[in-house]
Amino acid sequence: IGTLKAGGIGAAVSGVVSGIQNLSRVSKGFETSAGAAGNVAADTIGGLLAGATGGLAAGGASLALRAMGATGLPMTIGIVAAGALGAVATDVLFQSSGMREGLARSVRRAFGGY
């Protein structure tokens, strides 16, 4: 799976899940429409970054493990672990750096929110 494809899948899954969660929050009065738009945009970008980074990490692990002669199940486990680690690390950085909240805030303001 290519890096762009992994990023696209990450963005799609994150965007859909966030959209459903935020639609529910808006319908219950817990969130404004502008706030929901900001959250969905930020979560979608976060999914894109995590998916792409996970794809890069998995690809790098595949090359490294193949060069070391790994095959079969050990290679598969190594590739999956590297991809997951890359995706989780990127998500943690995206959240903790303030980039996610900054992006969400910018989109909220663009939609007339706080």
C-alpha positions in Angstrom: 0.0 0.0 0.0 1.5 3.3 -1.0 2.0 6.3 1.3 -0.5 8.4 -0.4 -3.1 5.6 -0.4 -2.5 5.0 3.3 -2.8 8.7 4.0 -6.1 8.8 2.0 -7.5 5.8 3.9 -6.5 7.4 7.2 -8.1 10.7 6.3 -11.3 9.0 5.1 -11.7 6.8 8.2 -10.9 9.6 10.6 -13.1 12.1 8.7 -16.1 9.8 8.7 -15.8 8.8 12.3 -15.3 12.4 13.4 -18.2 13.5 11.2 -20.5 11.0 12.8 -19.4 12.0 16.4 -19.6 15.7 15.7 -23.0 15.4 14.0 -24.3 13.6 17.1 -22.8 16.4 19.3 -24.4 19.1 17.2 -27.8 17.4 17.2 -27.7 17.1 21.0 -26.7 20.8 21.4 -23.2 20.0 22.8 -21.3 21.5 19.8 -21.9 24.3 17.3 -21.8 23.7 13.6 -18.7 25.8 13.3 -17.0 23.8 16.1 -18.0 20.5 14.5 -16.6 21.7 11.1 -13.3 22.6 12.8 -13.1 19.2 14.6 -13.9 17.2 11.5 -11.3 19.1 9.4 -8.6 18.7 12.1 -9.4 15.0 12.6 -9.3 14.4 8.9 -5.9 16.1 8.5 -4.7 14.1 11.5 -5.8 10.9 9.9 -4.1 11.9 6.7 -0.8 12.5 8.5 -1.0 9.4 10.6 -1.9 7.2 7.7 0.9 8.6 5.5 3.5 8.3 8.2 2.4 4.8 9.1 2.7 3.9 5.4 6.2 5.3 5.2 7.2 3.5 8.4 5.8 0.2 7.1 7.5 0.6 3.8 10.9 1.4 5.5 10.5 -1.6 7.7 9.7 -3.8 4.8 12.9 -2.8 3.0 15.0 -3.1 6.1 13.6 -6.5 7.1 13.9 -7.9 3.6 17.5 -6.7 3.5 18.1 -8.6 6.8 16.6 -11.8 5.3 13.3 -11.8 7.2 10.4 -13.6 5.6 6.9 -14.8 6.4 5.2 -14.1 9.7 8.2 -12.3 11.4 8.4 -9.9 8.5 4.7 -9.3 8.5 4.7 -8.6 12.3 7.6 -6.2 11.9 5.9 -4.3 9.1 2.6 -4.0 10.9 4.3 -2.9 14.2 6.4 -0.3 12.4 3.4 1.1 10.6 1.3 1.3 13.8 4.2 2.9 15.7 4.7 5.5 12.9 0.9 6.3 12.8 0.6 6.6 16.6 3.7 8.7 17.0 2.5 11.1 14.4 -0.9 11.4 16.0 0.6 12.0 19.4 2.8 14.8 17.9 -0.1 16.3 16.0 -2.2 16.4 19.2 0.5 17.5 21.7 2.1 20.1 19.5 -1.1 22.2 19.4 -1.3 21.8 15.6 -4.6 20.0 15.8 -6.3 22.6 18.0 -4.8 25.4 15.9 -6.2 23.9 12.7 -9.6 23.3 14.3 -9.7 26.9 15.7 -8.9 28.3 12.2 -11.7 26.3 10.6 -14.1 27.2 13.4 -13.4 30.9 12.8 -13.8 30.5 9.0 -17.3 29.2 9.7 -18.1 32.0 12.0 -17.4 30.2 15.3 -15.4 31.2 18.3 
